[in-house]
């Protein structure tokens, strides 16, 4: 069964803060396990990119939620957020050299050498 959460029933029609997604997560997590959940954007007039980024990562990616009734502008914002996601690296992908110095003079010398590279 598909459950619907109407965003404007929980939040204001202007979605500005990343932290607001927590209220939607609470509503999602209250749904029976195994149910497909769709977030209804009816009445939403604005979303910041930071809100949409958090919504995308926490609800669409992690919890496999769906969306409906997005305006064209909101849909394009969600597409832009999707397109700019970078996969999280698990573990070190490169070796980093740590340079220890004894004093400020050594640090200055080391930084000067780096600037010449």
Secondary structure as UniProt FT lines:
FT   STRAND          2..6
FT   HELIX           7..10
FT   STRAND          14..15
FT   HELIX           18..20
FT   HELIX           21..29
FT   TURN            33..34
FT   STRAND          36..40
FT   TURN            42..43
FT   STRAND          46..47
FT   HELIX           49..55
FT   HELIX           56..61
FT   TURN            62..63
FT   STRAND          66..68
FT   HELIX           72..83
FT   HELIX           104..115
//
